[in-house]
Amino acid sequence: MSDQQDRPGFFAVADVPPLDVDGVRTVEVGTALWAVAFVALLPFYGVLQESGRLWWLWTCTTGLGLGLIGIETCRRRRHRRLEQEAAPPPPRGGGRRRAG
């Protein structure tokens, strides 16, 4: 046991890698939930308007729009990361040696 685990008030933390490194799936699920919420609220348009809660629909629309932007952002970030991993490592040494 490590010293940190022996002290009260500390918890053991397992070394577990993250499941979704680039976040694409997470943002896709969140965007889909905003779309489902919008469709679910659409039949209640009149009730929402009468009660002054029409902003709920606009909130869903905003969440959907920002989610679509977020999906594209996460996909570009993933693409850049995959390109960097596939690129050959830079040459070592950095230049010519002087004759001397």
N, C-alpha and C positions, 0 to 999 in steps of 0.2 A: 504494500500500500504506500501511496505517496504521502508526503507530509501534508499536502492540501486536503486529502481525504480524511486524515486523522483529526483535523480541527473541527469543532462544532460550527454549524452554519454554512458549511461548504458541501456541495453535492458532487458526486462523481459524474463526469461528463464523458460519454463515449465518443470515440473518434469515428463519426459516421459521415461519409461524404454526402453532400446535398443531392437530392433526387433530380432537380430540374435546374441545371446550372445557368442556362440562358434565359429562362423565364417565359419562353414562347407559349408553352402549354398552359401555364398559369394565367397569362394574359388572355389567351383564347377562351379559357373557361370563364373568366370574369366577364369578358365581353359577351359571351353567349348568355350568361345570367342576366345582364342588363337588357339584352334583346328579349329574353323570355319575360322579364318583368314588364317591359314596354307592351308586349303583345297581351299579357294578362290584364294590364290596366286599361287597354284600349276600349273594351266594352263598357267601361265605367266612365267614359269621357264626360257625359252629362252630369253625373253625380259628383265627379271631381271638380267640374267647373262651378257647380252650385255651391259646393262647400269651400271653395277657395283653395283647393288642393291640386289644381291643374299643373302646378309646378312639378308634381311627381312624374308626370309624363316627360316634361322637359329634362328632368334629372336623368331619367332612363335614356333619353336621346343623347344627352351629353356624355353619359357613361359609355354608351355604345360608340359614339364618335371618337372619344378619347381612347377607347379600347382598340379601335381599328388603327389609330395612329401608333399605339403602344405595340401592337402585334408587328407592324412593319419595322418599328425601331428595334424590337428584340430580334427579329429575323435578320436585320442588317448586322446587328452586333454579333449574332451567332455566325453569320457568313464571314465577317472579318476575323473572328477568332479561329475558324476552321482554315482560313487562308494563311494565317500566321503560323498555325501548327503544321501546315503542309509545306511552308516555305523552307528552303535550305537554310541552315544556320549561317550567320555572317562569317566571313573569313577572319581568322585570328592573326594577330601580328600587326595589322594596321598599316604597313608601309614597307618601303625599302630600307635596307641596312646601309649604313655608310661604310665605305671602304676605309679602313684605318688601321 
